Amino acid sequence: MATREEFNVGGGTRHPSAVVWFQGAVYGALLLAGCAVGPNYHRPALTVPGTFRGEAAAATNSLADLPWWQVFHDPRLEALIREAITNNYDLRIATTRVEQARALAAQARAQFFPQINYGALAARGKNVAPGGNGAFPGIVTGNVFVGDLNASWEIDLWGRIRRLNESARAQFFASEEARRGVRISIIAEVAQGYFHLLALDWQLAIAHAATNSFGESLRLFRERLAGGTASKLETSSAEALLDSAAATIPDFRRQIAGVENEISVLLGRNPGPIPRAGSDFENQWPPDVPAGLPSALLKRRPDIREAEQALRSANAQVGVAAADFLPRLSLTGLLGQVSPELSMITAGGANAWGVAANLAGPLFQGGQLRAQYRQAKAARDEAALQYHATALNAFQEVSNALIGREELAESRRALSRAVAAYQEATRIALERYRRGQSSYYEVLQEQQQLFPAENTLAQTQLNQLTAIVQLYRALGGGWEPDQP
């Protein structure tokens, strides 16, 4: 059988000089770990306009400073938005991505600390070293029992781990901004779908009114044709107008069902009807609120903030690539027990320990490290360009929404006057017909122009409300009560 002395690796008393050496190595490494290679992040300079195109003057307040429930002034819409924020699958998916990024950031942060592991081994062999690795002459048959704790710690001499942590943290913040962007998109899509439903309801009511009116005209013309006081031309024209108006009713019902299904999916429901009884689309007037300062858009809009975090992450990766050129210092330690008898380990008489410092660095990699460094710099340049492009696109979207709001408001006022004039003309034509001063064909002609004008007014009002929703979205949404 093997003796204890033959198998006890590193046994004996602890040497104070080794402990002092280990402590000195740690302190020296900590003193060296004061700098981080690679460029520090600075936000790129952007050419920011003084005011948005389409805004008369700059204002410090903004539509995006308002909570979303104060923007639309419709309790049913607010209820739908709350349900969508709670149940929408895209938003829930974005939330899980935030949690993934949070875990990745925690993994990067863990590299700051020593990694401690444990191990145990029980072996029996003939003419082999403990653990079965290599020959061990002079021993016929022997046992070995090993139990140990080992620790390793990479000293962050050049800031490689700090840059990795900076990159992972920026990716986590970017995922938060992406989640906020999804939330704002859902609010905007629910609002647009809801207003679209109200507009379709109004247009369906117009189609029913037109069908009833043209149907009454056709009845009168048929009676007059039978009495010999009307021509076939009048009857055929009235019949054509009736059928044209009736044909729009199924199409409006089809569009209503499609929009309801879209909203249901946004709410996380199966396709079905959307309650909206009592909502008055004709009296939906968009709020007149300012857009705010363009410079504030950079701090508010989630896609710009996400692009900046992506740039920060890419900038940190340049530091990581630069640190790969330099040597790495690792400290390792071992504390355990090794013995040919299990009883000796449990009795604590077979102690083993060891400390070591390891310095390793690249000497020749065939250009791999240099190529990785160039790749990291190119990725950083791409992220910077993407940041500029995202900001420029944001200014464009806000400007388009502002111009659309103003121009559509003017169109709506003109169309409202036109519809009122057509309604007055129809009333006068009916009055003239009752007095026998004109034929009913004159009434039919006025109605033929009234109903398309009402449809155009409904579509323009929808476009105006949609422009406000788009402005709300382009400005980066509004204040969120659950956001820290």
CORNOR-V657613 format. One record per run of one state. SS is the DSSP state (H for helix, E for strand, - for the rest). FROM is the first residue (numbers start at 1). TO is the last residue. If there is no record, write none. Layout:
BEGIN
ss=SS from=FROM to=TO
ss=SS from=FROM to=TO
END
This chain:
BEGIN
ss=- from=1 to=3
ss=H from=4 to=7
ss=- from=8 to=15
ss=H from=16 to=32
ss=- from=33 to=62
ss=H from=63 to=65
ss=- from=66 to=66
ss=E from=67 to=67
ss=- from=68 to=68
ss=H from=69 to=72
ss=- from=73 to=74
ss=H from=75 to=87
ss=- from=88 to=88
ss=H from=89 to=110
ss=- from=111 to=114
ss=E from=115 to=125
ss=- from=126 to=127
ss=E from=128 to=128
ss=- from=129 to=134
ss=E from=135 to=135
ss=- from=136 to=141
ss=E from=142 to=155
ss=- from=156 to=159
ss=H from=160 to=227
ss=- from=228 to=231
ss=H from=232 to=266
ss=- from=267 to=293
ss=H from=294 to=300
ss=- from=301 to=301
ss=H from=302 to=323
ss=- from=324 to=327
ss=E from=328 to=339
ss=- from=340 to=341
ss=H from=342 to=347
ss=- from=348 to=350
ss=E from=351 to=360
ss=- from=361 to=367
ss=H from=368 to=434
ss=- from=435 to=439
ss=H from=440 to=474
ss=- from=475 to=478
ss=E from=479 to=479
ss=- from=480 to=484
END
